[in-house]
Amino acid sequence: MSVLPDELQRWSCPQCGSKKIVEDKRSGEIYCSDCGFVLVQKLLDESKEWREFGDEESERRDRVGSPLTAAIYDYGLSTTLETGIKDATGKVLSAEAMAEAQKLRLWQQRNRAYSSAERNLQVASKTIAQIADQLKVPKPTYIRAIQIYRDALERGLVRGRPINSLAAAALYAACRDNGIPRTLKEVAAASGLKRKEVARSYRLLIRSLENKMPLSDPSIYVEKVASKLKVGPEVERETLKILKEAKEKKITAGKDPLGMVAAAMYLATQRLGLQLFTQKQIAEAANVTEVTVRNRYKGLREALEGVKEAN
């Protein structure tokens, strides 16, 4: 189903009265951008969900319907009245019948026992999708973020807290969990929030859900910084070697991973006798301050080489 923009301007949300009605071209949903209420849901997916192992197995496994999805509160298992202009026999509906069907669809959505939680999850899912799209986060990590948000929602952690901040925190947690090199600063910037807001929500999620997130590994950011500086594989290898040494001496824990990578890469060029960039240039590539690079570099030299530099 596709609706012309002019038509959408005449729609209003039956839940909150807002006129900000938008259509998601990918999902086929039409929803209120203010409260997340879905006015029209997508049509059934008539493709086969299962893999086929042969004619008999294929026939046994065939089913019609949307695949299970964490972005829908009941995982998409409920039945939703279908949209369209024809009845089951193919006969075109009258205007009165179409109006009545639309009323039934709206009644169905409003009277679901979990409607409030579902709307919350819909808004959060769209927020996570938008941030993930900006940061080019892979789909499995996006799905993991929604699962983390669902857990928080089901435990009542979301009530009274801003959805956008918790959604951003869930995506950051998913990136950490899946080893995707996205920093808290990057996630906050993509969500239009302050870093401390997302950090606060992240701490709440981890503490309340008792999730044990892996320590952020600086080595996953090496390729990212190296590509910006256009350094060769020799520098990358030496940087990884330095980070491994630093990890063994337990001096990377609690440190900004990008700051550690920048300092390790700068030290790598020194060890290799190369003068490829200044501390300022590598700081810009890693999106950290020059002071951070300088302090981390001093710490690495002292811990790994026993050299204590003067301030």
Phi and psi restraints in degrees (value plus and minus 20) as a CYANA .aco file:
   2 SER   PHI    -152.9  -112.9
   2 SER   PSI     114.3   154.3
   3 VAL   PHI    -136.5   -96.5
   3 VAL   PSI     116.9   156.9
   4 LEU   PHI     -87.8   -47.8
   4 LEU   PSI     125.2   165.2
   5 PRO   PHI     -74.8   -34.8
   5 PRO   PSI     -57.2   -17.2
   6 ASP   PHI     -82.8   -42.8
   6 ASP   PSI     -56.0   -16.0
   7 GLU   PHI     -86.8   -46.8
   7 GLU   PSI     -62.9   -22.9
   8 LEU   PHI     -80.7   -40.7
   8 LEU   PSI     -51.0   -11.0
   9 GLN   PHI     -84.2   -44.2
   9 GLN   PSI     -40.9    -0.9
  10 ARG   PHI    -112.5   -72.5
  10 ARG   PSI     -26.7    13.3
  11 TRP   PHI    -105.3   -65.3
  11 TRP   PSI     136.1   176.1
  12 SER   PHI    -161.3  -121.3
  12 SER   PSI     132.4   172.4
  13 CYS   PHI     -95.2   -55.2
  13 CYS   PSI     104.7   144.7
  14 PRO   PHI     -91.5   -51.5
  14 PRO   PSI     -32.3     7.7
  15 GLN   PHI    -110.0   -70.0
  15 GLN   PSI     -67.9   -27.9
  16 CYS   PHI    -139.6   -99.6
  16 CYS   PSI     -28.6    11.4
  17 GLY   PHI      65.3   105.3
  17 GLY   PSI     -20.6    19.4
  18 SER   PHI     -85.6   -45.6
  18 SER   PSI     129.9   169.9
  19 LYS   PHI    -117.7   -77.7
  19 LYS   PSI     -16.7    23.3
  20 LYS   PHI    -104.9   -64.9
  20 LYS   PSI      55.2    95.2
  21 ILE   PHI    -122.1   -82.1
  21 ILE   PSI     108.4   148.4
  22 VAL   PHI    -149.5  -109.5
  22 VAL   PSI     139.2   179.2
  23 GLU   PHI    -134.8   -94.8
  23 GLU   PSI     110.0   150.0
  24 ASP   PHI    -110.1   -70.1
  24 ASP   PSI      87.8   127.8
  25 LYS   PHI     -83.2   -43.2
  25 LYS   PSI     -52.4   -12.4
  26 ARG   PHI     -94.9   -54.9
  26 ARG   PSI     -63.6   -23.6
  27 SER   PHI    -110.5   -70.5
  27 SER   PSI     -38.7     1.3
  28 GLY   PHI      62.3   102.3
  28 GLY   PSI     -15.3    24.7
  29 GLU   PHI    -105.5   -65.5
  29 GLU   PSI     129.3   169.3
  30 ILE   PHI    -137.9   -97.9
  30 ILE   PSI     102.4   142.4
  31 TYR   PHI    -161.5  -121.5
  31 TYR   PSI     146.4   186.4
  32 CYS   PHI    -106.8   -66.8
  32 CYS   PSI     104.2   144.2
  33 SER   PHI     -96.4   -56.4
  33 SER   PSI     -30.4     9.6
  34 ASP   PHI    -105.4   -65.4
  34 ASP   PSI     -70.2   -30.2
  35 CYS   PHI    -131.2   -91.2
  35 CYS   PSI     -29.9    10.1
  36 GLY   PHI      67.0   107.0
  36 GLY   PSI     -19.8    20.2
  37 PHE   PHI     -82.4   -42.4
  37 PHE   PSI     110.1   150.1
  38 VAL   PHI    -112.0   -72.0
  38 VAL   PSI      96.3   136.3
  39 LEU   PHI    -101.3   -61.3
  39 LEU   PSI     -59.3   -19.3
  40 VAL   PHI    -155.0  -115.0
  40 VAL   PSI     105.0   145.0
  41 GLN   PHI    -114.7   -74.7
  41 GLN   PSI     143.2   183.2
  42 LYS   PHI     -86.9   -46.9
  42 LYS   PSI     139.4   179.4
  43 LEU   PHI     -91.6   -51.6
  43 LEU   PSI     141.9   181.9
  44 LEU   PHI     -81.1   -41.1
  44 LEU   PSI     123.5   163.5
  45 ASP   PHI    -106.2   -66.2
  45 ASP   PSI      92.0   132.0
  46 GLU   PHI    -109.8   -69.8
  46 GLU   PSI     -15.3    24.7
  47 SER   PHI     -98.1   -58.1
  47 SER   PSI     143.6   183.6
  48 LYS   PHI    -102.5   -62.5
  48 LYS   PSI     112.9   152.9
  49 GLU   PHI    -103.1   -63.1
  49 GLU   PSI     -50.2   -10.2
  50 TRP   PHI    -105.8   -65.8
  50 TRP   PSI     134.9   174.9
  51 ARG   PHI     -95.1   -55.1
  51 ARG   PSI     135.4   175.4
  52 GLU   PHI    -123.9   -83.9
  52 GLU   PSI     118.5   158.5
  53 PHE   PHI    -139.1   -99.1
  53 PHE   PSI     -12.0    28.0
  54 GLY   PHI     127.1   167.1
  54 GLY   PSI     147.5   187.5
  55 ASP   PHI     -80.1   -40.1
  55 ASP   PSI     -66.6   -26.6
  56 GLU   PHI     -86.7   -46.7
  56 GLU   PSI     -64.2   -24.2
  57 GLU   PHI     -84.8   -44.8
  57 GLU   PSI     -59.6   -19.6
  58 SER   PHI     -82.0   -42.0
  58 SER   PSI     -64.4   -24.4
  59 GLU   PHI     -84.9   -44.9
  59 GLU   PSI     -58.4   -18.4
  60 ARG   PHI     -88.9   -48.9
  60 ARG   PSI     -52.7   -12.7
  61 ARG   PHI    -111.5   -71.5
  61 ARG   PSI     -30.4     9.6
  62 ASP   PHI     -78.1   -38.1
  62 ASP   PSI     117.7   157.7
  63 ARG   PHI    -175.3  -135.3
  63 ARG   PSI     133.2   173.2
  64 VAL   PHI    -130.9   -90.9
  64 VAL   PSI     122.4   162.4
  65 GLY   PHI     121.7   161.7
  65 GLY   PSI     151.0   191.0
  66 SER   PHI     -94.5   -54.5
  66 SER   PSI     124.4   164.4
  67 PRO   PHI     -82.8   -42.8
  67 PRO   PSI     133.7   173.7
  68 LEU   PHI     -81.0   -41.0
  68 LEU   PSI     118.2   158.2
  69 THR   PHI    -160.8  -120.8
  69 THR   PSI     114.1   154.1
  70 ALA   PHI     -91.1   -51.1
  70 ALA   PSI     -34.2     5.8
  71 ALA   PHI     -98.6   -58.6
  71 ALA   PSI     -30.0    10.0
  72 ILE   PHI    -128.9   -88.9
  72 ILE   PSI     115.3   155.3
  73 TYR   PHI     -76.8   -36.8
  73 TYR   PSI     -58.1   -18.1
  74 ASP   PHI    -118.6   -78.6
  74 ASP   PSI       1.0    41.0
  75 TYR   PHI      42.6    82.6
  75 TYR   PSI       1.8    41.8
  76 GLY   PHI      57.0    97.0
  76 GLY   PSI      -2.0    38.0
  77 LEU   PHI    -104.1   -64.1
  77 LEU   PSI     -38.0     2.0
  78 SER   PHI     -97.4   -57.4
  78 SER   PSI     141.8   181.8
  79 THR   PHI    -117.0   -77.0
  79 THR   PSI     112.2   152.2
  80 THR   PHI    -137.0   -97.0
  80 THR   PSI     115.6   155.6
  81 LEU   PHI     -78.1   -38.1
  81 LEU   PSI     111.0   151.0
  82 GLU   PHI     -96.7   -56.7
  82 GLU   PSI     127.3   167.3
  83 THR   PHI    -111.3   -71.3
  83 THR   PSI     134.9   174.9
  84 GLY   PHI     137.6   177.6
  84 GLY   PSI     155.9   195.9
  85 ILE   PHI    -134.8   -94.8
  85 ILE   PSI     -12.8    27.2
  86 LYS   PHI    -147.7  -107.7
  86 LYS   PSI     133.9   173.9
  87 ASP   PHI    -106.8   -66.8
  87 ASP   PSI    -192.1  -152.1
  88 ALA   PHI     -84.3   -44.3
  88 ALA   PSI     -43.9    -3.9
  89 THR   PHI    -109.7   -69.7
  89 THR   PSI     -24.3    15.7
  90 GLY   PHI      74.6   114.6
  90 GLY   PSI     -19.2    20.8
  91 LYS   PHI     -98.5   -58.5
  91 LYS   PSI     115.2   155.2
  92 VAL   PHI     -87.0   -47.0
  92 VAL   PSI     110.6   150.6
  93 LEU   PHI     -92.4   -52.4
  93 LEU   PSI     128.3   168.3
  94 SER   PHI     -96.5   -56.5
  94 SER   PSI     146.4   186.4
  95 ALA   PHI     -80.5   -40.5
  95 ALA   PSI     -59.0   -19.0
  96 GLU   PHI     -84.9   -44.9
  96 GLU   PSI     -61.2   -21.2
  97 ALA   PHI     -87.1   -47.1
  97 ALA   PSI     -59.1   -19.1
  98 MET   PHI     -85.6   -45.6
  98 MET   PSI     -59.3   -19.3
  99 ALA   PHI     -85.0   -45.0
  99 ALA   PSI     -60.4   -20.4
 100 GLU   PHI     -86.7   -46.7
 100 GLU   PSI     -59.2   -19.2
 101 ALA   PHI     -84.2   -44.2
 101 ALA   PSI     -59.5   -19.5
 102 GLN   PHI     -84.8   -44.8
 102 GLN   PSI     -58.2   -18.2
 103 LYS   PHI     -82.4   -42.4
 103 LYS   PSI     -60.3   -20.3
 104 LEU   PHI     -85.5   -45.5
 104 LEU   PSI     -59.5   -19.5
 105 ARG   PHI     -83.5   -43.5
 105 ARG   PSI     -64.0   -24.0
 106 LEU   PHI     -86.3   -46.3
 106 LEU   PSI     -59.1   -19.1
 107 TRP   PHI     -82.8   -42.8
 107 TRP   PSI     -62.3   -22.3
 108 GLN   PHI     -80.4   -40.4
 108 GLN   PSI     -65.3   -25.3
 109 GLN   PHI     -87.1   -47.1
 109 GLN   PSI     -61.2   -21.2
 110 ARG   PHI     -87.8   -47.8
 110 ARG   PSI     -48.8    -8.8
 111 ASN   PHI    -120.2   -80.2
 111 ASN   PSI     -10.3    29.7
 112 ARG   PHI     -87.8   -47.8
 112 ARG   PSI     119.0   159.0
 113 ALA   PHI     -81.8   -41.8
 113 ALA   PSI     -47.9    -7.9
 114 TYR   PHI    -127.0   -87.0
 114 TYR   PSI       3.0    43.0
 115 SER   PHI     -75.9   -35.9
 115 SER   PSI     -61.0   -21.0
 116 SER   PHI     -85.2   -45.2
 116 SER   PSI     -65.5   -25.5
 117 ALA   PHI     -86.2   -46.2
 117 ALA   PSI     -57.7   -17.7
 118 GLU   PHI     -84.7   -44.7
 118 GLU   PSI     -64.0   -24.0
 119 ARG   PHI     -82.0   -42.0
 119 ARG   PSI     -60.4   -20.4
 120 ASN   PHI     -80.4   -40.4
 120 ASN   PSI     -64.8   -24.8
 121 LEU   PHI     -87.3   -47.3
 121 LEU   PSI     -55.5   -15.5
 122 GLN   PHI     -83.7   -43.7
 122 GLN   PSI     -64.6   -24.6
 123 VAL   PHI     -84.4   -44.4
 123 VAL   PSI     -65.2   -25.2
 124 ALA   PHI     -82.8   -42.8
 124 ALA   PSI     -61.0   -21.0
 125 SER   PHI     -82.5   -42.5
 125 SER   PSI     -61.3   -21.3
 126 LYS   PHI     -87.7   -47.7
 126 LYS   PSI     -57.6   -17.6
 127 THR   PHI     -84.3   -44.3
 127 THR   PSI     -66.4   -26.4
 128 ILE   PHI     -80.9   -40.9
 128 ILE   PSI     -62.3   -22.3
 129 ALA   PHI     -82.0   -42.0
 129 ALA   PSI     -61.3   -21.3
 130 GLN   PHI     -85.3   -45.3
 130 GLN   PSI     -63.8   -23.8
 131 ILE   PHI     -87.1   -47.1
 131 ILE   PSI     -63.5   -23.5
 132 ALA   PHI     -81.6   -41.6
 132 ALA   PSI     -57.2   -17.2
 133 ASP   PHI     -86.1   -46.1
 133 ASP   PSI     -62.0   -22.0
 134 GLN   PHI     -83.7   -43.7
 134 GLN   PSI     -58.7   -18.7
 135 LEU   PHI    -111.1   -71.1
 135 LEU   PSI     -19.2    20.8
 136 LYS   PHI      34.5    74.5
 136 LYS   PSI      28.5    68.5
 137 VAL   PHI    -103.4   -63.4
 137 VAL   PSI     113.8   153.8
 138 PRO   PHI     -83.3   -43.3
 138 PRO   PSI     134.0   174.0
 139 LYS   PHI     -77.3   -37.3
 139 LYS   PSI     -62.4   -22.4
 140 PRO   PHI     -77.2   -37.2
 140 PRO   PSI     -54.6   -14.6
 141 THR   PHI     -92.7   -52.7
 141 THR   PSI     -57.3   -17.3
 142 TYR   PHI     -81.3   -41.3
 142 TYR   PSI     -64.2   -24.2
 143 ILE   PHI     -85.0   -45.0
 143 ILE   PSI     -59.8   -19.8
 144 ARG   PHI     -82.1   -42.1
 144 ARG   PSI     -58.5   -18.5
 145 ALA   PHI     -82.7   -42.7
 145 ALA   PSI     -61.2   -21.2
 146 ILE   PHI     -85.8   -45.8
 146 ILE   PSI     -58.2   -18.2
 147 GLN   PHI     -83.1   -43.1
 147 GLN   PSI     -61.2   -21.2
 148 ILE   PHI     -83.6   -43.6
 148 ILE   PSI     -62.5   -22.5
 149 TYR   PHI     -84.9   -44.9
 149 TYR   PSI     -61.3   -21.3
 150 ARG   PHI     -77.7   -37.7
 150 ARG   PSI     -64.5   -24.5
 151 ASP   PHI     -77.4   -37.4
 151 ASP   PSI     -64.2   -24.2
 152 ALA   PHI     -84.5   -44.5
 152 ALA   PSI     -60.5   -20.5
 153 LEU   PHI     -84.3   -44.3
 153 LEU   PSI     -64.2   -24.2
 154 GLU   PHI     -88.0   -48.0
 154 GLU   PSI     -44.6    -4.6
 155 ARG   PHI    -112.5   -72.5
 155 ARG   PSI     -17.0    23.0
 156 GLY   PHI      57.6    97.6
 156 GLY   PSI      -1.3    38.7
 157 LEU   PHI     -99.4   -59.4
 157 LEU   PSI     -38.6     1.4
 158 VAL   PHI    -101.5   -61.5
 158 VAL   PSI     -47.9    -7.9
 159 ARG   PHI     -75.2   -35.2
 159 ARG   PSI     104.6   144.6
 160 GLY   PHI      60.9   100.9
 160 GLY   PSI     -15.2    24.8
 161 ARG   PHI    -138.1   -98.1
 161 ARG   PSI     129.2   169.2
 162 PRO   PHI     -84.9   -44.9
 162 PRO   PSI     108.9   148.9
 163 ILE   PHI     -82.3   -42.3
 163 ILE   PSI     -63.3   -23.3
 164 ASN   PHI     -83.0   -43.0
 164 ASN   PSI     -56.5   -16.5
 165 SER   PHI     -89.2   -49.2
 165 SER   PSI     -63.6   -23.6
 166 LEU   PHI     -88.9   -48.9
 166 LEU   PSI     -55.0   -15.0
 167 ALA   PHI     -84.7   -44.7
 167 ALA   PSI     -64.2   -24.2
 168 ALA   PHI     -83.4   -43.4
 168 ALA   PSI     -60.9   -20.9
 169 ALA   PHI     -84.2   -44.2
 169 ALA   PSI     -58.8   -18.8
 170 ALA   PHI     -84.4   -44.4
 170 ALA   PSI     -59.0   -19.0
 171 LEU   PHI     -87.6   -47.6
 171 LEU   PSI     -60.7   -20.7
 172 TYR   PHI     -82.8   -42.8
 172 TYR   PSI     -62.2   -22.2
 173 ALA   PHI     -81.9   -41.9
 173 ALA   PSI     -59.8   -19.8
 174 ALA   PHI     -85.5   -45.5
 174 ALA   PSI     -58.9   -18.9
 175 CYS   PHI     -83.0   -43.0
 175 CYS   PSI     -63.0   -23.0
 176 ARG   PHI     -82.3   -42.3
 176 ARG   PSI     -65.1   -25.1
 177 ASP   PHI     -84.1   -44.1
 177 ASP   PSI     -56.6   -16.6
 178 ASN   PHI    -117.7   -77.7
 178 ASN   PSI     -16.9    23.1
 179 GLY   PHI      50.4    90.4
 179 GLY   PSI      12.6    52.6
 180 ILE   PHI    -112.8   -72.8
 180 ILE   PSI     105.2   145.2
 181 PRO   PHI     -94.4   -54.4
 181 PRO   PSI      57.7    97.7
 182 ARG   PHI    -149.7  -109.7
 182 ARG   PSI     105.7   145.7
 183 THR   PHI    -106.5   -66.5
 183 THR   PSI     144.8   184.8
 184 LEU   PHI     -80.4   -40.4
 184 LEU   PSI     -58.5   -18.5
 185 LYS   PHI     -83.0   -43.0
 185 LYS   PSI     -61.1   -21.1
 186 GLU   PHI     -87.7   -47.7
 186 GLU   PSI     -62.4   -22.4
 187 VAL   PHI     -84.7   -44.7
 187 VAL   PSI     -62.8   -22.8
 188 ALA   PHI     -82.1   -42.1
 188 ALA   PSI     -63.8   -23.8
 189 ALA   PHI     -83.0   -43.0
 189 ALA   PSI     -61.6   -21.6
 190 ALA   PHI     -87.9   -47.9
 190 ALA   PSI     -47.1    -7.1
 191 SER   PHI    -111.4   -71.4
 191 SER   PSI     -26.0    14.0
 192 GLY   PHI      55.2    95.2
 192 GLY   PSI       2.1    42.1
 193 LEU   PHI    -135.2   -95.2
 193 LEU   PSI     145.1   185.1
 194 LYS   PHI     -97.4   -57.4
 194 LYS   PSI     127.6   167.6
 195 ARG   PHI     -76.3   -36.3
 195 ARG   PSI     -61.5   -21.5
 196 LYS   PHI     -86.9   -46.9
 196 LYS   PSI     -49.1    -9.1
 197 GLU   PHI     -85.2   -45.2
 197 GLU   PSI     -67.5   -27.5
 198 VAL   PHI     -87.9   -47.9
 198 VAL   PSI     -58.3   -18.3
 199 ALA   PHI     -81.9   -41.9
 199 ALA   PSI     -60.7   -20.7
 200 ARG   PHI     -83.0   -43.0
 200 ARG   PSI     -64.7   -24.7
 201 SER   PHI     -87.5   -47.5
 201 SER   PSI     -56.3   -16.3
 202 TYR   PHI     -83.4   -43.4
 202 TYR   PSI     -65.4   -25.4
 203 ARG   PHI     -80.9   -40.9
 203 ARG   PSI     -59.3   -19.3
 204 LEU   PHI     -82.9   -42.9
 204 LEU   PSI     -66.1   -26.1
 205 LEU   PHI     -80.4   -40.4
 205 LEU   PSI     -69.1   -29.1
 206 ILE   PHI     -86.2   -46.2
 206 ILE   PSI     -62.6   -22.6
 207 ARG   PHI     -88.3   -48.3
 207 ARG   PSI     -64.7   -24.7
 208 SER   PHI     -96.8   -56.8
 208 SER   PSI     -55.5   -15.5
 209 LEU   PHI    -109.1   -69.1
 209 LEU   PSI     -23.9    16.1
 210 GLU   PHI      36.3    76.3
 210 GLU   PSI      13.6    53.6
 211 ASN   PHI    -100.8   -60.8
 211 ASN   PSI     111.7   151.7
 212 LYS   PHI    -119.2   -79.2
 212 LYS   PSI      76.2   116.2
 213 MET   PHI     -96.9   -56.9
 213 MET   PSI     121.4   161.4
 214 PRO   PHI     -85.2   -45.2
 214 PRO   PSI     127.1   167.1
 215 LEU   PHI     -81.3   -41.3
 215 LEU   PSI     120.1   160.1
 216 SER   PHI     -83.8   -43.8
 216 SER   PSI     103.3   143.3
 217 ASP   PHI    -114.5   -74.5
 217 ASP   PSI      92.5   132.5
 218 PRO   PHI     -78.0   -38.0
 218 PRO   PSI     -48.2    -8.2
 219 SER   PHI     -81.7   -41.7
 219 SER   PSI     -44.3    -4.3
 220 ILE   PHI     -92.2   -52.2
 220 ILE   PSI     -31.9     8.1
 221 TYR   PHI    -117.8   -77.8
 221 TYR   PSI     -24.7    15.3
 222 VAL   PHI     -80.8   -40.8
 222 VAL   PSI     -69.6   -29.6
 223 GLU   PHI     -80.4   -40.4
 223 GLU   PSI     -58.4   -18.4
 224 LYS   PHI     -81.6   -41.6
 224 LYS   PSI     -68.4   -28.4
 225 VAL   PHI     -90.1   -50.1
 225 VAL   PSI     -60.0   -20.0
 226 ALA   PHI     -81.3   -41.3
 226 ALA   PSI     -58.8   -18.8
 227 SER   PHI     -87.3   -47.3
 227 SER   PSI     -53.5   -13.5
 228 LYS   PHI     -89.9   -49.9
 228 LYS   PSI     -55.0   -15.0
 229 LEU   PHI    -110.1   -70.1
 229 LEU   PSI     -28.0    12.0
 230 LYS   PHI      37.1    77.1
 230 LYS   PSI      25.0    65.0
 231 VAL   PHI    -110.0   -70.0
 231 VAL   PSI     140.1   180.1
 232 GLY   PHI    -103.0   -63.0
 232 GLY   PSI     152.0   192.0
 233 PRO   PHI     -82.3   -42.3
 233 PRO   PSI     -47.5    -7.5
 234 GLU   PHI     -82.4   -42.4
 234 GLU   PSI     -62.3   -22.3
 235 VAL   PHI     -88.8   -48.8
 235 VAL   PSI     -60.1   -20.1
 236 GLU   PHI     -80.3   -40.3
 236 GLU   PSI     -66.5   -26.5
 237 ARG   PHI     -81.8   -41.8
 237 ARG   PSI     -62.7   -22.7
 238 GLU   PHI     -87.1   -47.1
 238 GLU   PSI     -56.5   -16.5
 239 THR   PHI     -83.1   -43.1
 239 THR   PSI     -65.6   -25.6
 240 LEU   PHI     -82.9   -42.9
 240 LEU   PSI     -57.3   -17.3
 241 LYS   PHI     -83.6   -43.6
 241 LYS   PSI     -63.7   -23.7
 242 ILE   PHI     -84.4   -44.4
 242 ILE   PSI     -62.8   -22.8
 243 LEU   PHI     -84.2   -44.2
 243 LEU   PSI     -55.7   -15.7
 244 LYS   PHI     -85.5   -45.5
 244 LYS   PSI     -62.3   -22.3
 245 GLU   PHI     -82.4   -42.4
 245 GLU   PSI     -63.2   -23.2
 246 ALA   PHI     -84.6   -44.6
 246 ALA   PSI     -58.9   -18.9
 247 LYS   PHI     -85.4   -45.4
 247 LYS   PSI     -60.6   -20.6
 248 GLU   PHI     -84.1   -44.1
 248 GLU   PSI     -51.2   -11.2
 249 LYS   PHI    -110.1   -70.1
 249 LYS   PSI     -14.6    25.4
 250 LYS   PHI      38.0    78.0
 250 LYS   PSI      22.1    62.1
 251 ILE   PHI    -130.8   -90.8
 251 ILE   PSI     -11.7    28.3
 252 THR   PHI    -119.5   -79.5
 252 THR   PSI     -40.4    -0.4
 253 ALA   PHI     -81.4   -41.4
 253 ALA   PSI     112.0   152.0
 254 GLY   PHI      59.7    99.7
 254 GLY   PSI     -21.3    18.7
 255 LYS   PHI    -116.9   -76.9
 255 LYS   PSI     129.4   169.4
 256 ASP   PHI     -80.4   -40.4
 256 ASP   PSI      98.6   138.6
 257 PRO   PHI     -79.4   -39.4
 257 PRO   PSI     -56.9   -16.9
 258 LEU   PHI     -88.6   -48.6
 258 LEU   PSI     -54.4   -14.4
 259 GLY   PHI     -84.6   -44.6
 259 GLY   PSI     -60.6   -20.6
 260 MET   PHI     -85.8   -45.8
 260 MET   PSI     -61.6   -21.6
 261 VAL   PHI     -83.0   -43.0
 261 VAL   PSI     -65.1   -25.1
 262 ALA   PHI     -80.3   -40.3
 262 ALA   PSI     -65.6   -25.6
 263 ALA   PHI     -86.5   -46.5
 263 ALA   PSI     -61.8   -21.8
 264 ALA   PHI     -84.9   -44.9
 264 ALA   PSI     -57.7   -17.7
 265 MET   PHI     -90.2   -50.2
 265 MET   PSI     -56.8   -16.8
 266 TYR   PHI     -85.5   -45.5
 266 TYR   PSI     -62.8   -22.8
 267 LEU   PHI     -84.9   -44.9
 267 LEU   PSI     -55.7   -15.7
 268 ALA   PHI     -80.6   -40.6
 268 ALA   PSI     -62.5   -22.5
 269 THR   PHI     -86.2   -46.2
 269 THR   PSI     -53.5   -13.5
 270 GLN   PHI     -86.5   -46.5
 270 GLN   PSI     -62.6   -22.6
 271 ARG   PHI     -85.0   -45.0
 271 ARG   PSI     -54.6   -14.6
 272 LEU   PHI    -105.8   -65.8
 272 LEU   PSI     -21.1    18.9
 273 GLY   PHI      50.1    90.1
 273 GLY   PSI      11.2    51.2
 274 LEU   PHI    -128.6   -88.6
 274 LEU   PSI     129.4   169.4
 275 GLN   PHI    -145.5  -105.5
 275 GLN   PSI      60.8   100.8
 276 LEU   PHI    -114.7   -74.7
 276 LEU   PSI     -50.7   -10.7
 277 PHE   PHI    -180.7  -140.7
 277 PHE   PSI     142.9   182.9
 278 THR   PHI    -110.1   -70.1
 278 THR   PSI     149.3   189.3
 279 GLN   PHI     -81.7   -41.7
 279 GLN   PSI     -53.8   -13.8
 280 LYS   PHI     -85.5   -45.5
 280 LYS   PSI     -62.5   -22.5
 281 GLN   PHI     -86.0   -46.0
 281 GLN   PSI     -61.2   -21.2
 282 ILE   PHI     -92.1   -52.1
 282 ILE   PSI     -51.2   -11.2
 283 ALA   PHI     -83.4   -43.4
 283 ALA   PSI     -61.8   -21.8
 284 GLU   PHI     -85.4   -45.4
 284 GLU   PSI     -59.9   -19.9
 285 ALA   PHI     -85.9   -45.9
 285 ALA   PSI     -55.1   -15.1
 286 ALA   PHI    -110.6   -70.6
 286 ALA   PSI     -23.9    16.1
 287 ASN   PHI      40.9    80.9
 287 ASN   PSI      23.1    63.1
 288 VAL   PHI    -149.6  -109.6
 288 VAL   PSI     153.3   193.3
 289 THR   PHI    -102.6   -62.6
 289 THR   PSI     137.3   177.3
 290 GLU   PHI     -83.9   -43.9
 290 GLU   PSI     -54.1   -14.1
 291 VAL   PHI     -82.5   -42.5
 291 VAL   PSI     -60.4   -20.4
 292 THR   PHI     -81.0   -41.0
 292 THR   PSI     -66.0   -26.0
 293 VAL   PHI     -81.2   -41.2
 293 VAL   PSI     -64.5   -24.5
 294 ARG   PHI     -82.5   -42.5
 294 ARG   PSI     -65.7   -25.7
 295 ASN   PHI     -87.0   -47.0
 295 ASN   PSI     -62.5   -22.5
 296 ARG   PHI     -87.5   -47.5
 296 ARG   PSI     -56.3   -16.3
 297 TYR   PHI     -83.4   -43.4
 297 TYR   PSI     -64.5   -24.5
 298 LYS   PHI     -81.1   -41.1
 298 LYS   PSI     -62.1   -22.1
 299 GLY   PHI     -83.4   -43.4
 299 GLY   PSI     -60.6   -20.6
 300 LEU   PHI     -86.1   -46.1
 300 LEU   PSI     -64.2   -24.2
 301 ARG   PHI     -81.4   -41.4
 301 ARG   PSI     -61.7   -21.7
 302 GLU   PHI     -89.4   -49.4
 302 GLU   PSI     -64.0   -24.0
 303 ALA   PHI     -95.2   -55.2
 303 ALA   PSI     -56.8   -16.8
 304 LEU   PHI    -116.2   -76.2
 304 LEU   PSI     -47.7    -7.7
 305 GLU   PHI    -142.0  -102.0
 305 GLU   PSI     -21.4    18.6
 306 GLY   PHI      47.8    87.8
 306 GLY   PSI       1.4    41.4
 307 VAL   PHI    -122.5   -82.5
 307 VAL   PSI      99.2   139.2
 308 LYS   PHI    -123.9   -83.9
 308 LYS   PSI      90.9   130.9
 309 GLU   PHI    -104.5   -64.5
 309 GLU   PSI     127.2   167.2
 310 ALA   PHI     -91.9   -51.9
 310 ALA   PSI     127.6   167.6
